[in-house]
Amino acid sequence: MVEKQINGSVEPGIIAMVGFENYTERTFFESCNFEGLRLVYFDNGLKLSQAWTEQHLKIVAIISNSEILSNGGLTLIETLKNIQMPSVPFFLVVKYFNPNLRILALTAGISDVFRLPMQTERVEKRITFFVKNWDALTKSLSIRPNVIRPIGLAKRAFDIFFASSALIILFPLLLIVALAIWMESKGPVFYYSLRAGTGFKVFKFYKFRSMYVDADKKVKDLIHLNQYDIDKKEQKTTTPDSVLCQDCLPAGKCQYPLYGDGVQWCEKDGGYFATNSGSAFFKIANDPRITRVGNFIRNTSIDELPQLWNVIKGDMSIVGNRPLPIYEAEKLTTDRYVLRFAAPAGITGLWQVEKRGKGEMSEEERLLLDNEYAKNQSFTNDIKLILKTIPALFQKESV
């Protein structure tokens, strides 16, 4: 048992439980024998780090209920390292797992991953073993070289100069667009989605909002245009609060969430489960979520301009591989594709200019071009790609 002395009394060590809202999973861990260690629950990593610092908690392990590429996975462990929190064993509880994700997790410093459903004996043994032997284990660890190439001073200086200059020059346009969005529909002017960039680092990817945030409520007024014929019995079994598009329905939860001012909606166009009206699956040719201003800024790519702020922050570069939604990034952890994440995340890149106007490009071709950029990235090549991007913008084919 891990303990510390406080005013003559003994305080047991704490296992920090992050993101455990499910009662069943809480009950599972509370029934485990961790040899006197105390479980303390935190809603998210931010509240954990605040309490850890302010209350001087004796945290001896962290168990996060999160997928590896989600906020409570690689992002959380990287954040704790960056703010120099004490090194303790870090465990994940996940639904989706494969050998490549295991390698990615262990490389990032995650002690172990438990896939649902869990085995009590294995969980107890692994966690208590790491807690008891953590000092010895960390002393014997060898430092692995970083496979991610540094961005370089010249590239970073160019990114800041280019993005800052563009934001200053385009400020009047950005202001007009923001006002137009605000005047046409209620909701945030900007939104963000979580994307995986360099080294699978998850960050907030900003855009102008181009959709109504309450489209699910508008759908019921257009139910007569529905392209789907859903059995009424199936409608009744749908949870009234679920609003899932066709892309997210198989997973049972939104795979492409967007956020803005406390509002959440889905990035993917298409189907809905309309709330408050029997939860019928719905899809029409002209998606009612898209606003008039949104349609214009999408067609002209103006909705992408807030990503210049991502460049200034260092989340992205002007040139690089496009950052991917978490759900898509999780599929690219095989040796064949994972190299793309060694390169900077970027606004434009190799695949955008190489195949523009040359016919259809398969997903395989695009991913191989991402790998090619990662292997040959340099500031000189970036300048060449920027020069190629300008004529590519006038091609008819959309990227």
C-alpha positions as CSV (number, residue, x, y, z in Angstrom):
1,M,0.0,0.0,0.0
2,V,1.3,3.5,-0.9
3,E,1.0,5.9,2.0
4,K,2.2,9.2,3.2
5,Q,2.4,10.7,6.7
6,I,0.2,13.8,7.4
7,N,0.2,15.1,11.0
8,G,1.0,11.7,12.3
9,S,-1.7,10.0,10.4
10,V,-1.4,7.8,7.3
11,E,-3.0,8.9,4.0
12,P,-3.4,6.2,1.3
13,G,-2.2,6.9,-2.2
14,I,-4.8,8.0,-4.8
15,I,-5.7,6.5,-8.1
16,A,-7.0,9.4,-10.2
17,M,-10.0,8.2,-12.3
18,V,-10.6,10.5,-15.3
19,G,-13.8,10.5,-17.4
20,F,-15.7,7.7,-15.7
21,E,-19.3,8.7,-16.1
22,N,-20.6,5.2,-16.7
23,Y,-21.9,3.6,-13.5
24,T,-21.0,0.1,-14.6
25,E,-17.3,0.9,-15.1
26,R,-17.1,2.8,-11.8
27,T,-18.6,-0.2,-10.0
28,F,-16.0,-2.5,-11.7
29,F,-13.1,-0.5,-10.4
30,E,-14.6,0.0,-7.0
31,S,-14.9,-3.8,-6.6
32,C,-11.2,-4.3,-7.4
33,N,-8.6,-4.8,-4.7
34,F,-5.9,-2.2,-5.1
35,E,-4.3,-2.9,-1.7
36,G,-5.6,0.2,0.1
37,L,-5.3,2.7,-2.7
38,R,-8.1,5.2,-2.8
39,L,-10.1,6.0,-6.0
40,V,-10.8,9.7,-6.7
41,Y,-12.9,10.7,-9.7
42,F,-12.3,13.7,-12.0
43,D,-14.5,14.9,-14.9
44,N,-11.5,15.6,-17.1
45,G,-7.8,16.1,-17.3
46,L,-8.0,19.9,-16.5
47,K,-9.8,19.3,-13.2
48,L,-7.3,16.5,-12.4
49,S,-4.3,18.8,-12.9
50,Q,-5.9,21.7,-11.0
51,A,-6.7,19.5,-8.0
52,W,-3.3,17.8,-8.1
53,T,-1.5,21.1,-8.0
54,E,-3.7,23.1,-5.6
55,Q,-4.5,20.3,-3.1
56,H,-1.1,18.5,-3.3
57,L,-2.7,15.2,-3.8
58,K,-0.8,12.0,-3.4
59,I,-1.7,10.6,-6.8
60,V,0.2,7.3,-7.5
61,A,-1.6,6.3,-10.7
62,I,-4.0,7.6,-13.3
63,I,-6.7,5.6,-15.1
64,S,-8.4,7.4,-18.0
65,N,-11.6,6.3,-19.7
66,S,-10.7,7.4,-23.2
67,E,-9.7,6.2,-26.6
68,I,-5.9,6.5,-27.3
69,L,-6.3,9.4,-29.8
70,S,-9.0,11.2,-27.8
71,N,-8.5,14.1,-25.3
72,G,-8.1,11.7,-22.3
73,G,-5.5,9.6,-24.1
74,L,-2.3,10.9,-25.7
75,T,-3.3,14.5,-25.3
76,L,-3.8,14.2,-21.6
77,I,-0.5,12.4,-20.9
78,E,1.3,14.9,-23.1
79,T,-0.3,17.8,-21.2
80,L,0.7,16.4,-17.8
81,K,4.3,16.1,-19.1
82,N,4.3,19.7,-20.4
83,I,3.1,21.2,-17.1
84,Q,5.7,19.0,-15.3
85,M,3.3,17.0,-13.1
86,P,4.9,14.1,-11.2
87,S,5.5,11.0,-13.3
88,V,3.1,8.2,-12.3
89,P,1.7,5.1,-14.1
90,F,-0.9,6.1,-16.7
91,F,-3.6,3.6,-17.8
92,L,-6.3,3.8,-20.4
93,V,-9.7,2.0,-20.6
94,V,-10.7,1.8,-24.3
95,K,-13.3,0.2,-26.6
96,Y,-11.2,0.2,-29.8
97,F,-7.8,-1.3,-29.9
98,N,-5.3,-3.0,-32.2
99,P,-1.6,-3.9,-32.1
100,N,-0.5,-0.6,-33.8
101,L,-2.4,1.5,-31.3
102,R,-0.7,-0.5,-28.5
103,I,2.7,0.4,-29.9
104,L,1.6,4.0,-30.2
105,A,0.4,4.1,-26.6
106,L,3.5,2.4,-25.1
107,T,5.8,4.7,-27.1
108,A,3.9,7.8,-25.7
109,G,4.5,6.6,-22.1
110,I,1.1,4.9,-21.4
111,S,1.8,2.1,-18.9
112,D,-1.0,-0.2,-20.1
113,V,-4.3,-0.3,-22.0
114,F,-7.4,-2.2,-20.8
115,R,-9.9,-3.0,-23.4
116,L,-13.6,-3.4,-22.5
117,P,-14.8,-5.8,-21.2
118,M,-12.0,-6.0,-18.5
119,Q,-10.8,-8.9,-16.4
120,T,-10.7,-8.0,-12.7
121,E,-7.6,-10.1,-11.9
122,R,-5.5,-8.6,-14.7
123,V,-6.5,-5.0,-13.9
124,E,-5.6,-5.5,-10.2
125,K,-2.3,-7.2,-10.9
126,R,-1.1,-4.7,-13.6
127,I,-2.0,-1.5,-11.6
128,T,-0.6,-2.6,-8.3
129,F,2.5,-3.9,-10.0
130,F,3.2,-0.6,-11.7
131,V,2.4,1.5,-8.6
132,K,4.8,-0.6,-6.4
133,N,7.6,-0.8,-8.9
134,W,7.3,2.6,-10.6
135,D,10.6,4.0,-9.4
136,A,12.5,1.0,-10.5
137,L,10.7,0.8,-13.8
138,T,11.3,4.4,-14.7
139,K,15.0,4.3,-13.8
140,S,15.6,1.4,-16.1
141,L,13.8,2.9,-19.1
142,S,16.0,3.9,-22.0
143,I,15.3,7.2,-23.8
144,R,14.0,6.6,-27.3
145,P,14.9,9.0,-30.1
146,N,12.1,11.2,-31.3
147,V,11.0,10.1,-34.8
148,I,9.2,13.4,-35.4
149,R,11.5,15.9,-37.2
150,P,11.6,19.4,-35.7
151,I,9.8,22.0,-37.8
152,G,12.9,24.1,-38.2
153,L,13.5,27.8,-37.5
154,A,13.1,29.0,-41.1
155,K,9.8,27.1,-41.5
156,R,8.4,28.4,-38.2
157,A,9.4,32.0,-38.9
158,F,7.8,31.8,-42.3
159,D,4.6,30.3,-40.9
160,I,4.3,33.1,-38.3
161,F,5.1,35.9,-40.9
162,F,2.7,34.5,-43.5
163,A,-0.2,33.8,-41.2
164,S,0.1,37.1,-39.3
165,S,0.3,39.1,-42.6
166,A,-2.6,37.2,-44.0
167,L,-4.8,37.8,-40.9
168,I,-3.9,41.6,-41.0
169,I,-4.7,41.9,-44.7
170,L,-7.8,39.9,-44.5
171,F,-9.2,41.4,-41.3
172,P,-11.9,43.4,-43.1
173,L,-13.1,40.3,-44.9
174,L,-13.0,38.2,-41.7
175,L,-15.1,40.9,-39.9
176,I,-17.7,41.0,-42.7
177,V,-18.0,37.3,-42.7
178,A,-18.3,37.1,-38.9
179,L,-21.1,39.7,-38.9
180,A,-22.9,38.0,-41.8
181,I,-22.8,34.6,-39.9
182,W,-24.0,36.3,-36.7
183,M,-26.8,38.2,-38.4
184,E,-28.1,35.2,-40.4
185,S,-28.3,32.6,-37.6
186,K,-28.1,32.2,-33.9
187,G,-25.0,30.5,-32.6
188,P,-21.2,30.9,-32.4
189,V,-19.4,32.6,-35.3
190,F,-16.5,30.2,-35.0
191,Y,-16.4,26.5,-34.1
192,Y,-13.7,24.0,-33.5
193,S,-13.3,20.2,-34.1
194,L,-10.7,18.0,-32.5
195,R,-8.0,16.9,-35.0
196,A,-4.9,14.7,-34.9
197,G,-1.8,16.5,-36.2
198,T,1.9,16.0,-35.8
199,G,2.7,12.9,-33.8
200,F,-1.0,12.3,-33.2
201,K,-1.2,15.4,-31.1
202,V,-4.8,16.4,-30.7
203,F,-5.7,20.1,-31.0
204,K,-8.6,22.5,-31.6
205,F,-9.1,23.0,-35.4
206,Y,-10.9,26.3,-36.0
207,K,-13.3,27.3,-38.8
208,F,-16.1,29.7,-39.5
209,R,-19.5,28.2,-38.7
210,S,-21.4,27.4,-41.9
211,M,-24.3,25.4,-40.5
212,Y,-27.3,26.0,-38.2
213,V,-26.5,24.6,-34.8
214,D,-30.2,23.6,-34.3
215,A,-30.7,21.9,-37.6
216,D,-32.1,18.8,-35.9
217,K,-35.1,20.9,-34.8
218,K,-35.6,22.3,-38.3
219,V,-35.6,18.8,-39.8
220,K,-39.1,17.9,-38.4
221,D,-40.6,20.7,-40.6
222,L,-39.2,19.0,-43.7
223,I,-40.1,15.5,-42.8
224,H,-42.3,15.2,-46.0
225,L,-39.1,15.4,-48.1
226,N,-37.5,12.4,-46.3
227,Q,-35.5,10.1,-48.6
228,Y,-35.6,7.2,-46.1
229,D,-38.5,5.0,-45.0
230,I,-37.9,4.0,-41.4
231,D,-40.0,1.5,-39.6
232,K,-42.1,3.1,-36.8
233,K,-41.1,0.4,-34.4
234,E,-37.5,1.2,-34.9
235,Q,-38.2,4.9,-34.4
236,K,-39.7,4.1,-30.9
237,T,-36.5,2.3,-29.8
238,T,-34.3,5.2,-30.6
239,T,-33.2,7.3,-27.7
240,P,-35.0,10.7,-28.0
241,D,-31.8,12.7,-27.1
242,S,-29.6,11.0,-29.8
243,V,-28.8,13.1,-32.8
244,L,-26.7,10.9,-35.1
245,C,-25.8,11.3,-38.7
246,Q,-25.5,8.3,-41.0
247,D,-21.7,8.3,-40.7
248,C,-21.8,8.1,-36.9
249,L,-24.8,5.8,-36.4
250,P,-22.8,2.5,-36.7
251,A,-20.5,3.6,-33.9
252,G,-23.4,4.6,-31.6
253,K,-21.9,8.1,-30.9
254,C,-20.8,11.2,-32.9
255,Q,-17.4,10.6,-34.5
256,Y,-17.1,14.1,-35.9
257,P,-18.2,16.5,-33.2
258,L,-17.9,20.2,-33.6
259,Y,-18.0,22.6,-30.6
260,G,-18.7,26.3,-30.1
261,D,-19.9,28.3,-27.1
262,G,-21.2,25.2,-25.3
263,V,-23.0,24.0,-28.4
264,Q,-22.2,20.6,-30.1
265,W,-23.2,19.3,-33.5
266,C,-21.8,17.0,-36.2
267,E,-19.4,17.9,-38.9
268,K,-20.8,15.3,-41.4
269,D,-23.7,16.2,-43.7
270,G,-26.5,13.9,-44.2
271,G,-28.9,12.1,-41.8
272,Y,-30.3,13.0,-38.5
273,F,-32.4,11.4,-35.7
274,A,-34.8,14.3,-35.2
275,T,-35.4,15.0,-31.5
276,N,-38.8,15.7,-30.0
277,S,-40.6,14.1,-33.0
278,G,-40.3,10.3,-32.8
279,S,-36.6,10.2,-33.8
280,A,-37.1,9.4,-37.5
281,F,-34.0,9.0,-39.7
282,F,-34.0,11.9,-42.1
283,K,-32.1,13.0,-45.2
284,I,-32.8,15.4,-48.1
285,A,-30.9,16.5,-51.1
286,N,-30.3,20.1,-49.9
287,D,-29.2,19.8,-46.3
288,P,-31.1,22.3,-44.2
289,R,-28.2,22.7,-41.8
290,I,-26.2,24.8,-44.3
291,T,-26.9,28.5,-44.1
292,R,-26.8,30.8,-47.1
293,V,-23.6,32.5,-45.8
294,G,-22.3,29.0,-45.0
295,N,-22.8,27.8,-48.5
296,F,-20.9,30.7,-49.9
297,I,-17.9,30.5,-47.5
298,R,-17.7,26.7,-48.1
299,N,-17.6,27.1,-51.9
300,T,-14.9,29.8,-51.6
301,S,-13.0,28.1,-48.8
302,I,-13.3,31.3,-46.7
303,D,-14.5,29.1,-43.8
304,E,-10.9,27.7,-43.6
305,L,-9.3,31.1,-42.9
306,P,-9.5,30.8,-39.1
307,Q,-6.9,28.0,-39.4
308,L,-4.3,30.8,-39.8
309,W,-4.7,31.2,-36.0
310,N,-3.9,27.5,-35.7
311,V,-0.7,28.2,-37.6
312,I,0.3,31.1,-35.3
313,K,-0.4,29.0,-32.2
314,G,1.9,26.3,-33.6
315,D,-0.8,23.6,-34.0
316,M,-0.3,23.7,-37.8
317,S,2.0,24.9,-40.5
318,I,1.2,26.6,-43.8
319,V,2.5,23.5,-45.6
320,G,2.0,20.0,-44.3
321,N,-0.4,17.0,-44.2
322,R,-4.0,17.8,-43.4
323,P,-4.9,17.1,-39.8
324,L,-7.5,14.4,-39.5
325,P,-10.6,13.9,-37.3
326,I,-9.8,11.5,-34.4
327,Y,-12.1,8.8,-35.8
328,E,-10.2,8.8,-39.2
329,A,-6.7,9.1,-37.6
330,E,-7.4,6.0,-35.5
331,K,-7.6,4.0,-38.8
332,L,-4.1,5.1,-40.0
333,T,-1.9,3.6,-37.3
334,T,-0.5,0.8,-39.5
335,D,3.1,0.9,-40.6
336,R,2.0,1.7,-44.2
337,Y,0.4,5.0,-43.2
338,V,1.6,6.1,-39.8
339,L,4.6,8.0,-41.3
340,R,2.2,10.8,-42.4
341,F,1.9,11.9,-38.7
342,A,5.7,12.5,-38.5
343,A,5.2,15.6,-40.7
344,P,3.7,18.9,-39.6
345,A,0.0,19.4,-40.0
346,G,-0.7,21.9,-42.7
347,I,-3.3,24.0,-44.5
348,T,-2.0,23.0,-47.9
349,G,0.3,20.1,-48.9
350,L,1.6,17.7,-51.5
351,W,-1.6,15.9,-52.4
352,Q,-3.6,19.1,-52.8
353,V,-1.4,20.2,-55.7
354,E,-0.1,17.0,-57.2
355,K,-3.5,15.6,-58.2
356,R,-5.6,18.8,-58.6
357,G,-7.2,18.8,-62.0
358,K,-5.7,15.4,-63.0
359,G,-8.8,13.2,-62.4
360,E,-10.0,11.4,-59.4
361,M,-7.6,10.5,-56.6
362,S,-8.1,7.5,-54.5
363,E,-7.6,7.5,-50.7
364,E,-4.6,5.2,-51.1
365,E,-2.9,7.7,-53.5
366,R,-3.6,10.6,-51.1
367,L,-2.1,8.7,-48.1
368,L,1.0,7.7,-50.0
369,L,1.5,11.3,-51.0
370,D,1.2,12.3,-47.3
371,N,4.0,9.7,-46.6
372,E,6.1,11.1,-49.4
373,Y,5.9,14.6,-48.0
374,A,6.8,13.4,-44.6
375,K,9.9,11.7,-45.9
376,N,11.1,14.6,-48.1
377,Q,9.9,17.7,-46.1
378,S,12.1,20.7,-46.2
379,F,11.6,24.5,-46.3
380,T,12.7,24.6,-49.9
381,N,10.1,22.0,-50.9
382,D,7.5,23.9,-48.9
383,I,8.1,27.1,-50.9
384,K,7.7,25.1,-54.2
385,L,4.4,23.6,-52.9
386,I,3.1,27.1,-52.0
387,L,4.0,28.3,-55.6
388,K,2.1,25.3,-57.0
389,T,-0.9,25.9,-54.8
390,I,-1.7,29.2,-56.4
391,P,-2.5,27.8,-59.9
392,A,-4.1,24.8,-58.3
393,L,-6.7,27.0,-56.7
394,F,-8.0,27.8,-60.2
395,Q,-8.6,24.2,-61.2
396,K,-12.1,23.0,-61.3
397,E,-11.6,19.9,-59.1
398,S,-12.3,20.4,-55.5
399,V,-9.9,19.3,-52.7
